[in-house]
């Protein structure tokens, strides 16, 4: 059986933790941040857990992570 190719865009956006959870960086951090409040900026620094509906898809696209 041939090897499965990893979807590179997905591999760059999602990381698997040691316990097997999938973490995702919050979006919208690049530019146009000056108009946002300090609270929003601080919240964007944290990674968030991927919601249950997306976990199966991410695992399928990144088989070797």
N, C-alpha and C positions, 0 to 999 in steps of 0.2 A: 504494500500500500504506500502511495507517495506521501511525502511530507506536506503538511498544510502550511500555506503561506500566511505570515503574520500581516495583518492590516496595519501599516506603519503609522497612519494618522491616529488610529485608536491607541496604539502602543505609546505614542508620545503624550497623549492626553490623560491616560489612566494608569495608575500604579496599584499593584497588589501589595497589601501589607503582610506582615508576618503571620497574622491570624487568618488571612485569606479574604479580608474585606477589600473592596475596590474603592480607591480614593480618587477624587477629581478636583482639579484646581478650578476656582471660580473664574468666570469669564469677565471680560470688560476691564482688564487691568492695564491695557496698553497706553491709551491716550484719552483725552477729554476727562481727566480725573479731577481737574481743579475745581469744577463746579459741584463736586460731590462733598458731602459732609465728612467729617473725620470719622464718624461711626461707620459709614459705608466703606471707607478706605481700609479701616482696621478689619472689618469683616471679610473683605476680599483677600486678605493675607492668608486666611485659613483655608485648608483643603476641606472638602465636604465628602460625605459618603454618597455613593451612587445609589439612586433609588432602585427598589427591587425589580421593577419592570425592565431595567436596562442591564442588570447584572448578567443575565443569560447571553445577551447579545455581545457584550464586551468580552466575556470568556470565550465565546465562539470565535471572535475576531483576533484574539491574542492567545492562541493555544499554548504557547511555551513560556508564558510569564508566571 
